[in-house]
Structures are given as structure tokens and as C-alpha cells.
Amino acid sequence: MEMEEMLEKAGENRDELIATEMLVTSKAAVRTYAVALTEAASPEVRDVLKRQLTQAINQHARVADYMMENGMYHAHDVKDQLKHDKKKVKTVKKLSKDKK
Amino acid sequence: MAKNKDKKKNKSAEKPNLAVHETIELHEVMTIRQASLLKAGMMESLAEDSKLREIVRKERKISKKAIDEIQELLP
């Protein structure tokens, strides 16, 4: 199922799904930049990657803060987070089943 | 001063000579940026909360600029 379709059906959970997707993406970006930086050999490349890594870190902070403010992400309480995850998994399962 | 300017011009016009591993990692970064640009473009209109929409818009902008910058480095 297309991500777009799924998001259209998500209703009240839509923003949370979007934010979660952004969080995963921004984490992956930070890691990719860090790895790439250790392979950089030209100063031009290093400069660009460094600047973009900082941007990626800031973007991750933005998303994580947003999610914590809105009760989508319980970074300080694993138990709460797991409970929340269970609910989210249920929603997503239902959303991806509805189509077929 | 003029010389400095010339140097800068040359730098942006000429692509650096990249090592193989460097090229591969840049390609990796560009791929992830491309995916995030595509996803942000799709999600921006779907986000209901204006603050979240602003974050998604920022992501799209950052990704687009990042891709442009990397493309300038790649051969």
C-alpha cells in the first residue's frame, strides 16, 4: 500500500505517523552523514558534509522535541514508550489491512 | 582581493577530484536525501498541525539544498 493512501486514511493518527516517519528519516540522515564524513578525503567534501550534518542534527532535535511536546514520543520513560508503541502497531496493522 | 575572488569562482566551477570511497559515500548521502525530499513532498500537504507542517516544509527545503550542494561536488 502506498504511504500516501495510508496517511490519508490515518485520521487522527496521521500527524503522529508523519512525525514518526520524519524521526526515522532524520536519524538515518545523521548516521549516514557521520559515516560519510569518516570517508571524506577532500576538504570541499568534508566542509559540505559537516555543514549538512549539523543541519541534520538540528532537524532531528526539532522532530524529537515536537513529538515529546505532543505526547507522541516518551523518550524518558521506556515503559510508557513501549505501551505507546503497542497502540501504534495496532493502528498501523489495521490501516494496512483495510485495503485488501 | 581580486585574486581571492577568482579562486573562489574556480572552486565552484571546477569539481574536486574525488576518491572512490568518497564518491560512494556521497552517493549514499544523496540517496537518503532524495528519499526524504520525496517523502516530505508527499507529507507536507497531509500534515494537519501547522507546526508539524512547518517541520516537514523545512525538511523538504534542507533536502533540496543538500542535493544541489552534493551534485556540485559529484562528477
Backbone of each chain as nested JSON, in Angstrom:
{
  "chains": [
    {"id": "A", "residues": [
      {"number": 1, "name": "MET", "atoms": {"N": [0.841, -1.204, 0.0], "CA": [0.0, 0.0, 0.0], "C": [0.874, 1.251, 0.0]}},
      {"number": 2, "name": "GLU", "atoms": {"N": [0.426, 2.214, -0.749], "CA": [1.175, 3.463, -0.839], "C": [1.15, 4.213, 0.491]}},
      {"number": 3, "name": "MET", "atoms": {"N": [2.245, 4.843, 0.793], "CA": [2.311, 5.602, 2.036], "C": [1.259, 6.718, 2.031]}},
      {"number": 4, "name": "GLU", "atoms": {"N": [1.092, 7.299, 0.872], "CA": [0.15, 8.416, 0.775], "C": [-1.273, 7.97, 1.102]}},
      {"number": 5, "name": "GLU", "atoms": {"N": [-1.674, 6.851, 0.552], "CA": [-3.026, 6.327, 0.817], "C": [-3.209, 6.048, 2.289]}},
      {"number": 6, "name": "MET", "atoms": {"N": [-2.185, 5.418, 2.858], "CA": [-2.262, 5.054, 4.259], "C": [-2.399, 6.303, 5.124]}},
      {"number": 7, "name": "LEU", "atoms": {"N": [-1.655, 7.318, 4.783], "CA": [-1.729, 8.552, 5.566], "C": [-3.093, 9.215, 5.414]}},
      {"number": 8, "name": "GLU", "atoms": {"N": [-3.669, 9.086, 4.23], "CA": [-4.976, 9.697, 4.019], "C": [-6.044, 9.047, 4.881]}},
      {"number": 9, "name": "LYS", "atoms": {"N": [-5.869, 7.748, 5.138], "CA": [-6.856, 7.024, 5.935], "C": [-6.584, 7.121, 7.43]}},
      {"number": 10, "name": "ALA", "atoms": {"N": [-5.42, 7.611, 7.787], "CA": [-4.984, 7.501, 9.186], "C": [-5.82, 8.328, 10.168]}},
      {"number": 11, "name": "GLY", "atoms": {"N": [-6.522, 9.343, 9.669], "CA": [-7.379, 10.134, 10.541], "C": [-6.623, 10.849, 11.64]}},
      {"number": 12, "name": "GLU", "atoms": {"N": [-7.056, 10.62, 12.864], "CA": [-6.461, 11.375, 13.977], "C": [-4.998, 11.0, 14.231]}},
      {"number": 13, "name": "ASN", "atoms": {"N": [-4.59, 9.825, 13.723], "CA": [-3.207, 9.406, 13.95], "C": [-2.254, 9.898, 12.871]}},
      {"number": 14, "name": "ARG", "atoms": {"N": [-2.798, 10.615, 11.91], "CA": [-1.995, 10.957, 10.754], "C": [-0.737, 11.746, 11.115]}},
      {"number": 15, "name": "ASP", "atoms": {"N": [-0.929, 12.78, 11.92], "CA": [0.226, 13.604, 12.273], "C": [1.284, 12.803, 13.011]}},
      {"number": 16, "name": "GLU", "atoms": {"N": [0.829, 11.873, 13.827], "CA": [1.807, 11.068, 14.555], "C": [2.587, 10.16, 13.598]}},
      {"number": 17, "name": "LEU", "atoms": {"N": [1.897, 9.598, 12.627], "CA": [2.585, 8.752, 11.646], "C": [3.591, 9.574, 10.849]}},
      {"number": 18, "name": "ILE", "atoms": {"N": [3.186, 10.767, 10.481], "CA": [4.088, 11.644, 9.726], "C": [5.323, 11.985, 10.566]}},
      {"number": 19, "name": "ALA", "atoms": {"N": [5.075, 12.353, 11.82], "CA": [6.191, 12.724, 12.694], "C": [7.126, 11.541, 12.921]}},
      {"number": 20, "name": "THR", "atoms": {"N": [6.546, 10.342, 13.096], "CA": [7.381, 9.155, 13.288], "C": [8.257, 8.908, 12.074]}},
      {"number": 21, "name": "GLU", "atoms": {"N": [7.659, 9.033, 10.915], "CA": [8.416, 8.857, 9.676], "C": [9.566, 9.872, 9.592]}},
      {"number": 22, "name": "MET", "atoms": {"N": [9.266, 11.114, 9.993], "CA": [10.3, 12.148, 9.962], "C": [11.416, 11.846, 10.949]}},
      {"number": 23, "name": "LEU", "atoms": {"N": [11.032, 11.296, 12.099], "CA": [12.037, 10.975, 13.118], "C": [12.989, 9.893, 12.609]}},
      {"number": 24, "name": "VAL", "atoms": {"N": [12.415, 8.838, 12.022], "CA": [13.229, 7.742, 11.499], "C": [14.155, 8.262, 10.388]}},
      {"number": 25, "name": "THR", "atoms": {"N": [13.584, 9.08, 9.509], "CA": [14.378, 9.638, 8.416], "C": [15.532, 10.485, 8.933]}},
      {"number": 26, "name": "SER", "atoms": {"N": [15.237, 11.312, 9.952], "CA": [16.282, 12.223, 10.428], "C": [17.373, 11.465, 11.18]}},
      {"number": 27, "name": "LYS", "atoms": {"N": [17.002, 10.383, 11.85], "CA": [18.023, 9.545, 12.499], "C": [18.937, 8.935, 11.453]}},
      {"number": 28, "name": "ALA", "atoms": {"N": [18.317, 8.379, 10.41], "CA": [19.09, 7.745, 9.346], "C": [20.023, 8.756, 8.686]}},
      {"number": 29, "name": "ALA", "atoms": {"N": [19.528, 9.984, 8.524], "CA": [20.344, 11.013, 7.876], "C": [21.592, 11.313, 8.701]}},
      {"number": 30, "name": "VAL", "atoms": {"N": [21.405, 11.491, 10.017], "CA": [22.555, 11.808, 10.877], "C": [23.607, 10.705, 10.78]}},
      {"number": 31, "name": "ARG", "atoms": {"N": [23.16, 9.456, 10.836], "CA": [24.111, 8.339, 10.765], "C": [24.825, 8.29, 9.425]}},
      {"number": 32, "name": "THR", "atoms": {"N": [24.074, 8.485, 8.352], "CA": [24.681, 8.436, 7.024], "C": [25.751, 9.513, 6.879]}},
      {"number": 33, "name": "TYR", "atoms": {"N": [25.446, 10.705, 7.386], "CA": [26.421, 11.799, 7.306], "C": [27.668, 11.479, 8.121]}},
      {"number": 34, "name": "ALA", "atoms": {"N": [27.48, 10.927, 9.318], "CA": [28.621, 10.626, 10.176], "C": [29.552, 9.622, 9.496]}},
      {"number": 35, "name": "VAL", "atoms": {"N": [28.951, 8.591, 8.89], "CA": [29.754, 7.583, 8.188], "C": [30.458, 8.214, 6.99]}},
      {"number": 36, "name": "ALA", "atoms": {"N": [29.716, 9.017, 6.235], "CA": [30.287, 9.641, 5.048], "C": [31.462, 10.547, 5.419]}},
      {"number": 37, "name": "LEU", "atoms": {"N": [31.326, 11.245, 6.536], "CA": [32.401, 12.167, 6.954], "C": [33.703, 11.433, 7.221]}},
      {"number": 38, "name": "THR", "atoms": {"N": [33.598, 10.234, 7.768], "CA": [34.833, 9.492, 8.054], "C": [35.471, 8.94, 6.79]}},
      {"number": 39, "name": "GLU", "atoms": {"N": [34.768, 9.034, 5.671], "CA": [35.353, 8.602, 4.404], "C": [35.78, 9.783, 3.537]}},
      {"number": 40, "name": "ALA", "atoms": {"N": [35.521, 10.984, 4.03], "CA": [35.852, 12.16, 3.229], "C": [37.361, 12.356, 3.152]}},
      {"number": 41, "name": "ALA", "atoms": {"N": [37.828, 12.674, 1.958], "CA": [39.258, 12.91, 1.777], "C": [39.53, 14.32, 1.26]}},
      {"number": 42, "name": "SER", "atoms": {"N": [38.546, 14.908, 0.565], "CA": [38.742, 16.264, 0.037], "C": [38.146, 17.279, 0.992]}},
      {"number": 43, "name": "PRO", "atoms": {"N": [38.837, 18.382, 1.209], "CA": [38.327, 19.41, 2.111], "C": [36.962, 19.952, 1.691]}},
      {"number": 44, "name": "GLU", "atoms": {"N": [36.734, 20.061, 0.4], "CA": [35.435, 20.578, -0.078], "C": [34.305, 19.653, 0.378]}},
      {"number": 45, "name": "VAL", "atoms": {"N": [34.561, 18.364, 0.219], "CA": [33.541, 17.375, 0.6], "C": [33.316, 17.416, 2.106]}},
      {"number": 46, "name": "ARG", "atoms": {"N": [34.407, 17.475, 2.842], "CA": [34.297, 17.49, 4.304], "C": [33.484, 18.692, 4.768]}},
      {"number": 47, "name": "ASP", "atoms": {"N": [33.749, 19.839, 4.181], "CA": [33.025, 21.065, 4.574], "C": [31.521, 20.932, 4.348]}},
      {"number": 48, "name": "VAL", "atoms": {"N": [31.173, 20.47, 3.161], "CA": [29.744, 20.337, 2.833], "C": [29.079, 19.338, 3.765]}},
      {"number": 49, "name": "LEU", "atoms": {"N": [29.724, 18.199, 3.979], "CA": [29.13, 17.17, 4.827], "C": [28.985, 17.645, 6.264]}},
      {"number": 50, "name": "LYS", "atoms": {"N": [29.982, 18.376, 6.742], "CA": [29.928, 18.885, 8.114], "C": [28.745, 19.815, 8.29]}},
      {"number": 51, "name": "ARG", "atoms": {"N": [28.596, 20.725, 7.35], "CA": [27.502, 21.682, 7.428], "C": [26.156, 20.954, 7.386]}},
      {"number": 52, "name": "GLN", "atoms": {"N": [26.057, 20.0, 6.477], "CA": [24.793, 19.281, 6.337], "C": [24.522, 18.366, 7.529]}},
      {"number": 53, "name": "LEU", "atoms": {"N": [25.586, 17.842, 8.137], "CA": [25.397, 17.009, 9.34], "C": [24.795, 17.847, 10.469]}},
      {"number": 54, "name": "THR", "atoms": {"N": [25.32, 19.057, 10.64], "CA": [24.769, 19.941, 11.672], "C": [23.296, 20.213, 11.424]}},
      {"number": 55, "name": "GLN", "atoms": {"N": [22.959, 20.453, 10.161], "CA": [21.546, 20.672, 9.813], "C": [20.712, 19.448, 10.145]}},
      {"number": 56, "name": "ALA", "atoms": {"N": [21.256, 18.271, 9.837], "CA": [20.514, 17.028, 10.091], "C": [20.3, 16.822, 11.59]}},
      {"number": 57, "name": "ILE", "atoms": {"N": [21.318, 17.151, 12.384], "CA": [21.195, 17.025, 13.841], "C": [20.114, 17.976, 14.361]}},
      {"number": 58, "name": "ASN", "atoms": {"N": [20.134, 19.211, 13.865], "CA": [19.126, 20.186, 14.295], "C": [17.718, 19.748, 13.902]}},
      {"number": 59, "name": "GLN", "atoms": {"N": [17.623, 19.186, 12.713], "CA": [16.308, 18.737, 12.252], "C": [15.815, 17.58, 13.128]}},
      {"number": 60, "name": "HIS", "atoms": {"N": [16.719, 16.688, 13.496], "CA": [16.325, 15.593, 14.39], "C": [15.818, 16.144, 15.72]}},
      {"number": 61, "name": "ALA", "atoms": {"N": [16.508, 17.148, 16.247], "CA": [16.088, 17.751, 17.521], "C": [14.698, 18.363, 17.379]}},
      {"number": 62, "name": "ARG", "atoms": {"N": [14.472, 19.028, 16.252], "CA": [13.182, 19.657, 16.005], "C": [12.049, 18.621, 16.038]}},
      {"number": 63, "name": "VAL", "atoms": {"N": [12.27, 17.521, 15.323], "CA": [11.234, 16.484, 15.257], "C": [11.041, 15.827, 16.624]}},
      {"number": 64, "name": "ALA", "atoms": {"N": [12.136, 15.474, 17.285], "CA": [12.042, 14.795, 18.583], "C": [11.343, 15.693, 19.605]}},
      {"number": 65, "name": "ASP", "atoms": {"N": [11.71, 16.961, 19.641], "CA": [11.071, 17.893, 20.574], "C": [9.577, 18.017, 20.302]}},
      {"number": 66, "name": "TYR", "atoms": {"N": [9.258, 18.13, 19.017], "CA": [7.848, 18.237, 18.644], "C": [7.069, 17.028, 19.15]}},
      {"number": 67, "name": "MET", "atoms": {"N": [7.634, 15.843, 18.933], "CA": [6.942, 14.615, 19.331], "C": [6.813, 14.51, 20.848]}},
      {"number": 68, "name": "MET", "atoms": {"N": [7.837, 14.941, 21.559], "CA": [7.774, 14.871, 23.019], "C": [6.732, 15.856, 23.557]}},
      {"number": 69, "name": "GLU", "atoms": {"N": [6.694, 17.036, 22.951], "CA": [5.709, 18.034, 23.387], "C": [4.282, 17.55, 23.183]}},
      {"number": 70, "name": "ASN", "atoms": {"N": [4.09, 16.73, 22.163], "CA": [2.733, 16.309, 21.834], "C": [2.404, 14.884, 22.267]}},
      {"number": 71, "name": "GLY", "atoms": {"N": [3.213, 14.352, 23.176], "CA": [2.93, 13.025, 23.707], "C": [3.039, 11.9, 22.697]}},
      {"number": 72, "name": "MET", "atoms": {"N": [3.831, 12.114, 21.629], "CA": [3.999, 11.046, 20.637], "C": [5.254, 10.233, 20.916]}},
      {"number": 73, "name": "TYR", "atoms": {"N": [6.096, 10.776, 21.767], "CA": [7.414, 10.17, 21.968], "C": [7.764, 10.292, 23.449]}},
      {"number": 74, "name": "HIS", "atoms": {"N": [7.921, 9.145, 24.107], "CA": [8.222, 9.165, 25.538], "C": [9.681, 8.765, 25.745]}},
      {"number": 75, "name": "ALA", "atoms": {"N": [10.556, 9.667, 25.375], "CA": [11.983, 9.341, 25.361], "C": [12.535, 9.082, 26.753]}},
      {"number": 76, "name": "HIS", "atoms": {"N": [11.874, 9.625, 27.772], "CA": [12.426, 9.492, 29.12], "C": [11.807, 8.333, 29.897]}},
      {"number": 77, "name": "ASP", "atoms": {"N": [10.862, 7.645, 29.317], "CA": [10.216, 6.546, 30.019], "C": [9.982, 5.371, 29.069]}},
      {"number": 78, "name": "VAL", "atoms": {"N": [10.849, 4.372, 29.188], "CA": [10.784, 3.239, 28.264], "C": [9.444, 2.51, 28.375]}},
      {"number": 79, "name": "LYS", "atoms": {"N": [8.968, 2.361, 29.6], "CA": [7.711, 1.644, 29.814], "C": [6.561, 2.328, 29.067]}},
      {"number": 80, "name": "ASP", "atoms": {"N": [6.489, 3.627, 29.248], "CA": [5.465, 4.417, 28.554], "C": [5.606, 4.283, 27.049]}},
      {"number": 81, "name": "GLN", "atoms": {"N": [6.844, 4.331, 26.601], "CA": [7.099, 4.275, 25.163], "C": [6.621, 2.932, 24.597]}},
      {"number": 82, "name": "LEU", "atoms": {"N": [6.894, 1.862, 25.308], "CA": [6.506, 0.536, 24.82], "C": [4.981, 0.4, 24.756]}},
      {"number": 83, "name": "LYS", "atoms": {"N": [4.322, 0.963, 25.752], "CA": [2.862, 0.92, 25.769], "C": [2.309, 1.67, 24.551]}},
      {"number": 84, "name": "HIS", "atoms": {"N": [2.927, 2.806, 24.333], "CA": [2.546, 3.654, 23.204], "C": [2.814, 2.94, 21.873]}},
      {"number": 85, "name": "ASP", "atoms": {"N": [3.955, 2.271, 21.809], "CA": [4.329, 1.532, 20.592], "C": [3.291, 0.472, 20.253]}},
      {"number": 86, "name": "LYS", "atoms": {"N": [2.839, -0.239, 21.284], "CA": [1.861, -1.311, 21.094], "C": [0.612, -0.768, 20.421]}},
      {"number": 87, "name": "LYS", "atoms": {"N": [0.161, 0.385, 20.93], "CA": [-1.041, 1.0, 20.385], "C": [-0.818, 1.395, 18.921]}},
      {"number": 88, "name": "LYS", "atoms": {"N": [0.377, 1.927, 18.673], "CA": [0.691, 2.401, 17.332], "C": [0.752, 1.229, 16.344]}},
      {"number": 89, "name": "VAL", "atoms": {"N": [1.357, 0.145, 16.78], "CA": [1.445, -1.037, 15.923], "C": [0.042, -1.509, 15.545]}},
      {"number": 90, "name": "LYS", "atoms": {"N": [-0.844, -1.504, 16.51], "CA": [-2.223, -1.924, 16.277], "C": [-2.859, -1.064, 15.185]}},
      {"number": 91, "name": "THR", "atoms": {"N": [-2.692, 0.258, 15.336], "CA": [-3.269, 1.19, 14.359], "C": [-2.733, 0.919, 12.962]}},
      {"number": 92, "name": "VAL", "atoms": {"N": [-1.42, 0.796, 12.882], "CA": [-0.803, 0.622, 11.564], "C": [-1.232, -0.698, 10.938]}},
      {"number": 93, "name": "LYS", "atoms": {"N": [-1.335, -1.738, 11.763], "CA": [-1.781, -3.036, 11.252], "C": [-3.186, -2.924, 10.661]}},
      {"number": 94, "name": "LYS", "atoms": {"N": [-4.029, -2.207, 11.387], "CA": [-5.395, -2.053, 10.925], "C": [-5.417, -1.261, 9.613]}},
      {"number": 95, "name": "LEU", "atoms": {"N": [-4.61, -0.216, 9.578], "CA": [-4.57, 0.64, 8.39], "C": [-4.1, -0.127, 7.169]}},
      {"number": 96, "name": "SER", "atoms": {"N": [-3.136, -1.011, 7.342], "CA": [-2.598, -1.701, 6.171], "C": [-3.45, -2.913, 5.799]}},
      {"number": 97, "name": "LYS", "atoms": {"N": [-4.351, -3.307, 6.678], "CA": [-5.221, -4.449, 6.366], "C": [-6.468, -3.98, 5.616]}},
      {"number": 98, "name": "ASP", "atoms": {"N": [-6.932, -2.785, 5.956], "CA": [-8.206, -2.293, 5.435], "C": [-8.325, -2.331, 3.919]}},
      {"number": 99, "name": "LYS", "atoms": {"N": [-7.174, -2.198, 3.244], "CA": [-7.241, -2.038, 1.794], "C": [-7.677, -3.322, 1.093]}},
      {"number": 100, "name": "LYS", "atoms": {"N": [-7.083, -4.462, 1.524], "CA": [-7.396, -5.704, 0.804], "C": [-8.373, -6.582, 1.567]}}
    ]},
    {"id": "B", "residues": [
      {"number": 1, "name": "MET", "atoms": {"N": [42.635, 40.659, -3.32], "CA": [41.164, 40.558, -3.257], "C": [40.614, 39.952, -4.54]}},
      {"number": 2, "name": "ALA", "atoms": {"N": [41.035, 40.551, -5.651], "CA": [40.532, 40.064, -6.94], "C": [40.979, 38.618, -7.163]}},
      {"number": 3, "name": "LYS", "atoms": {"N": [42.176, 38.379, -6.726], "CA": [42.722, 37.039, -6.901], "C": [41.9, 36.031, -6.093]}},
      {"number": 4, "name": "ASN", "atoms": {"N": [41.588, 36.476, -4.885], "CA": [40.809, 35.62, -3.996], "C": [39.451, 35.273, -4.621]}},
      {"number": 5, "name": "LYS", "atoms": {"N": [38.866, 36.274, -5.215], "CA": [37.558, 36.089, -5.839], "C": [37.664, 35.069, -6.976]}},
      {"number": 6, "name": "ASP", "atoms": {"N": [38.728, 35.228, -7.738], "CA": [38.963, 34.319, -8.857], "C": [39.063, 32.874, -8.368]}},
      {"number": 7, "name": "LYS", "atoms": {"N": [39.773, 32.746, -7.291], "CA": [39.996, 31.418, -6.73], "C": [38.66, 30.779, -6.338]}},
      {"number": 8, "name": "LYS", "atoms": {"N": [37.825, 31.615, -5.726], "CA": [36.528, 31.134, -5.278], "C": [35.681, 30.697, -6.476]}},
      {"number": 9, "name": "LYS", "atoms": {"N": [35.729, 31.499, -7.496], "CA": [34.972, 31.195, -8.703], "C": [35.415, 29.861, -9.275]}},
      {"number": 10, "name": "ASN", "atoms": {"N": [36.728, 29.705, -9.341], "CA": [37.291, 28.477, -9.876], "C": [36.831, 27.27, -9.079]}},
      {"number": 11, "name": "LYS", "atoms": {"N": [36.798, 27.485, -7.78], "CA": [36.459, 26.389, -6.875], "C": [35.043, 25.874, -7.143]}},
      {"number": 12, "name": "SER", "atoms": {"N": [34.122, 26.818, -7.357], "CA": [32.743, 26.372, -7.54], "C": [32.506, 25.856, -8.95]}},
      {"number": 13, "name": "ALA", "atoms": {"N": [33.314, 26.318, -9.875], "CA": [33.122, 25.878, -11.248], "C": [33.758, 24.501, -11.469]}},
      {"number": 14, "name": "GLU", "atoms": {"N": [34.889, 24.294, -10.832], "CA": [35.611, 23.039, -11.028], "C": [35.205, 22.028, -9.979]}},
      {"number": 15, "name": "LYS", "atoms": {"N": [34.949, 20.831, -10.422], "CA": [34.599, 19.793, -9.456], "C": [35.872, 19.206, -8.859]}},
      {"number": 16, "name": "PRO", "atoms": {"N": [35.839, 18.934, -7.547], "CA": [37.033, 18.376, -6.925], "C": [37.293, 16.949, -7.419]}},
      {"number": 17, "name": "ASN", "atoms": {"N": [38.545, 16.559, -7.353], "CA": [38.897, 15.205, -7.739], "C": [38.596, 14.276, -6.572]}},
      {"number": 18, "name": "LEU", "atoms": {"N": [37.556, 13.482, -6.709], "CA": [37.102, 12.695, -5.566], "C": [37.729, 11.304, -5.532]}},
      {"number": 19, "name": "ALA", "atoms": {"N": [37.987, 10.852, -4.301], "CA": [38.419, 9.47, -4.126], "C": [37.207, 8.549, -4.303]}},
      {"number": 20, "name": "VAL", "atoms": {"N": [37.48, 7.295, -4.604], "CA": [36.374, 6.367, -4.884], "C": [35.453, 6.21, -3.679]}},
      {"number": 21, "name": "HIS", "atoms": {"N": [36.046, 5.993, -2.499], "CA": [35.213, 5.78, -1.301], "C": [34.404, 7.02, -0.964]}},
      {"number": 22, "name": "GLU", "atoms": {"N": [34.983, 8.155, -1.268], "CA": [34.29, 9.423, -1.036], "C": [33.062, 9.534, -1.942]}},
      {"number": 23, "name": "THR", "atoms": {"N": [33.263, 9.173, -3.182], "CA": [32.17, 9.226, -4.153], "C": [31.032, 8.311, -3.727]}},
      {"number": 24, "name": "ILE", "atoms": {"N": [31.388, 7.116, -3.269], "CA": [30.358, 6.156, -2.852], "C": [29.558, 6.714, -1.677]}},
      {"number": 25, "name": "GLU", "atoms": {"N": [30.247, 7.291, -0.699], "CA": [29.539, 7.825, 0.475], "C": [28.677, 9.023, 0.105]}},
      {"number": 26, "name": "LEU", "atoms": {"N": [29.168, 9.849, -0.795], "CA": [28.356, 10.99, -1.244], "C": [27.092, 10.497, -1.939]}},
      {"number": 27, "name": "HIS", "atoms": {"N": [27.274, 9.448, -2.713], "CA": [26.112, 8.844, -3.382], "C": [25.106, 8.35, -2.339]}},
      {"number": 28, "name": "GLU", "atoms": {"N": [25.621, 7.745, -1.284], "CA": [24.769, 7.23, -0.208], "C": [23.971, 8.367, 0.44]}},
      {"number": 29, "name": "VAL", "atoms": {"N": [24.669, 9.452, 0.735], "CA": [24.01, 10.606, 1.352], "C": [22.953, 11.173, 0.414]}},
      {"number": 30, "name": "MET", "atoms": {"N": [23.294, 11.241, -0.867], "CA": [22.349, 11.825, -1.804], "C": [21.096, 10.963, -1.904]}},
      {"number": 31, "name": "THR", "atoms": {"N": [21.281, 9.651, -1.876], "CA": [20.128, 8.746, -1.955], "C": [19.173, 8.982, -0.793]}},
      {"number": 32, "name": "ILE", "atoms": {"N": [19.727, 9.103, 0.408], "CA": [18.873, 9.283, 1.571], "C": [18.184, 10.648, 1.533]}},
      {"number": 33, "name": "ARG", "atoms": {"N": [18.886, 11.63, 1.003], "CA": [18.292, 12.956, 0.871], "C": [17.182, 12.973, -0.164]}},
      {"number": 34, "name": "GLN", "atoms": {"N": [17.385, 12.2, -1.219], "CA": [16.375, 12.128, -2.265], "C": [15.102, 11.493, -1.72]}},
      {"number": 35, "name": "ALA", "atoms": {"N": [15.289, 10.422, -0.956], "CA": [14.129, 9.747, -0.37], "C": [13.389, 10.691, 0.565]}},
      {"number": 36, "name": "SER", "atoms": {"N": [14.148, 11.445, 1.345], "CA": [13.485, 12.319, 2.31], "C": [12.814, 13.506, 1.621]}},
      {"number": 37, "name": "LEU", "atoms": {"N": [13.389, 13.942, 0.509], "CA": [12.749, 15.013, -0.268], "C": [11.401, 14.538, -0.814]}},
      {"number": 38, "name": "LEU", "atoms": {"N": [11.415, 13.326, -1.349], "CA": [10.193, 12.754, -1.914], "C": [9.127, 12.584, -0.837]}},
      {"number": 39, "name": "LYS", "atoms": {"N": [9.543, 12.035, 0.313], "CA": [8.589, 11.785, 1.385], "C": [8.037, 13.098, 1.954]}},
      {"number": 40, "name": "ALA", "atoms": {"N": [8.926, 14.054, 2.127], "CA": [8.479, 15.342, 2.678], "C": [7.489, 16.011, 1.722]}},
      {"number": 41, "name": "GLY", "atoms": {"N": [7.767, 15.901, 0.425], "CA": [6.861, 16.477, -0.562], "C": [5.476, 15.864, -0.479]}},
      {"number": 42, "name": "MET", "atoms": {"N": [5.446, 14.55, -0.249], "CA": [4.167, 13.856, -0.146], "C": [3.437, 14.202, 1.15]}},
      {"number": 43, "name": "MET", "atoms": {"N": [4.195, 14.357, 2.219], "CA": [3.567, 14.5, 3.538], "C": [3.178, 15.93, 3.88]}},
      {"number": 44, "name": "GLU", "atoms": {"N": [3.797, 16.883, 3.196], "CA": [3.597, 18.273, 3.602], "C": [2.131, 18.685, 3.587]}},
      {"number": 45, "name": "SER", "atoms": {"N": [1.435, 18.315, 2.539], "CA": [0.029, 18.741, 2.446], "C": [-0.873, 17.916, 3.365]}},
      {"number": 46, "name": "LEU", "atoms": {"N": [-0.368, 16.771, 3.818], "CA": [-1.201, 15.891, 4.639], "C": [-1.119, 16.196, 6.129]}},
      {"number": 47, "name": "ALA", "atoms": {"N": [-0.073, 16.902, 6.541], "CA": [0.073, 17.213, 7.963], "C": [-0.999, 18.214, 8.381]}},
      {"number": 48, "name": "GLU", "atoms": {"N": [-1.69, 17.895, 9.474], "CA": [-2.77, 18.783, 9.903], "C": [-2.257, 19.915, 10.787]}},
      {"number": 49, "name": "ASP", "atoms": {"N": [-1.409, 19.557, 11.73], "CA": [-0.869, 20.553, 12.656], "C": [0.098, 21.476, 11.92]}},
      {"number": 50, "name": "SER", "atoms": {"N": [-0.094, 22.776, 12.128], "CA": [0.719, 23.725, 11.357], "C": [2.187, 23.669, 11.751]}},
      {"number": 51, "name": "LYS", "atoms": {"N": [2.444, 23.337, 13.012], "CA": [3.836, 23.261, 13.458], "C": [4.55, 22.073, 12.791]}},
      {"number": 52, "name": "LEU", "atoms": {"N": [3.826, 20.975, 12.712], "CA": [4.393, 19.799, 12.048], "C": [4.606, 20.074, 10.563]}},
      {"number": 53, "name": "ARG", "atoms": {"N": [3.629, 20.761, 9.973], "CA": [3.748, 21.074, 8.542], "C": [4.978, 21.941, 8.289]}},
      {"number": 54, "name": "GLU", "atoms": {"N": [5.231, 22.834, 9.241], "CA": [6.418, 23.7, 9.123], "C": [7.703, 22.865, 9.177]}},
      {"number": 55, "name": "ILE", "atoms": {"N": [7.723, 21.875, 10.061], "CA": [8.896, 20.997, 10.157], "C": [9.092, 20.209, 8.861]}},
      {"number": 56, "name": "VAL", "atoms": {"N": [7.996, 19.712, 8.316], "CA": [8.084, 18.94, 7.064], "C": [8.568, 19.839, 5.926]}},
      {"number": 57, "name": "ARG", "atoms": {"N": [8.067, 21.066, 5.907], "CA": [8.492, 22.011, 4.866], "C": [9.993, 22.275, 4.976]}},
      {"number": 58, "name": "LYS", "atoms": {"N": [10.44, 22.432, 6.203], "CA": [11.868, 22.675, 6.441], "C": [12.691, 21.489, 5.927]}},
      {"number": 59, "name": "GLU", "atoms": {"N": [12.209, 20.285, 6.209], "CA": [12.891, 19.077, 5.754], "C": [13.021, 19.07, 4.227]}},
      {"number": 60, "name": "ARG", "atoms": {"N": [11.931, 19.446, 3.572], "CA": [11.947, 19.469, 2.109], "C": [12.981, 20.48, 1.591]}},
      {"number": 61, "name": "LYS", "atoms": {"N": [12.989, 21.636, 2.24], "CA": [13.928, 22.686, 1.823], "C": [15.379, 22.256, 2.034]}},
      {"number": 62, "name": "ILE", "atoms": {"N": [15.648, 21.73, 3.228], "CA": [17.008, 21.288, 3.56], "C": [17.471, 20.215, 2.585]}},
      {"number": 63, "name": "SER", "atoms": {"N": [16.594, 19.253, 2.319], "CA": [16.963, 18.146, 1.434], "C": [17.272, 18.644, 0.025]}},
      {"number": 64, "name": "LYS", "atoms": {"N": [16.447, 19.549, -0.442], "CA": [16.637, 20.052, -1.8], "C": [17.988, 20.754, -1.923]}},
      {"number": 65, "name": "LYS", "atoms": {"N": [18.282, 21.581, -0.926], "CA": [19.529, 22.321, -0.952], "C": [20.722, 21.363, -0.825]}},
      {"number": 66, "name": "ALA", "atoms": {"N": [20.566, 20.373, 0.057], "CA": [21.649, 19.406, 0.26], "C": [21.961, 18.667, -1.037]}},
      {"number": 67, "name": "ILE", "atoms": {"N": [20.897, 18.277, -1.754], "CA": [21.1, 17.553, -3.016], "C": [21.84, 18.436, -4.023]}},
      {"number": 68, "name": "ASP", "atoms": {"N": [21.438, 19.695, -4.099], "CA": [22.113, 20.62, -5.017], "C": [23.593, 20.746, -4.689]}},
      {"number": 69, "name": "GLU", "atoms": {"N": [23.883, 20.876, -3.41], "CA": [25.288, 21.039, -2.995], "C": [26.116, 19.8, -3.314]}},
      {"number": 70, "name": "ILE", "atoms": {"N": [25.539, 18.631, -3.053], "CA": [26.273, 17.391, -3.307], "C": [26.48, 17.186, -4.803]}},
      {"number": 71, "name": "GLN", "atoms": {"N": [25.454, 17.547, -5.563], "CA": [25.587, 17.388, -7.01], "C": [26.707, 18.259, -7.568]}},
      {"number": 72, "name": "GLU", "atoms": {"N": [26.963, 19.357, -6.898], "CA": [28.05, 20.207, -7.35], "C": [29.409, 19.568, -7.103]}},
      {"number": 73, "name": "LEU", "atoms": {"N": [29.469, 18.691, -6.107], "CA": [30.724, 18.005, -5.811], "C": [30.926, 16.778, -6.688]}},
      {"number": 74, "name": "LEU", "atoms": {"N": [29.832, 16.085, -6.968], "CA": [29.93, 14.842, -7.734], "C": [30.312, 15.109, -9.191]}},
      {"number": 75, "name": "PRO", "atoms": {"N": [31.048, 14.184, -9.784], "CA": [31.472, 14.38, -11.182], "C": [30.295, 14.373, -12.16]}}
    ]}
  ]
}
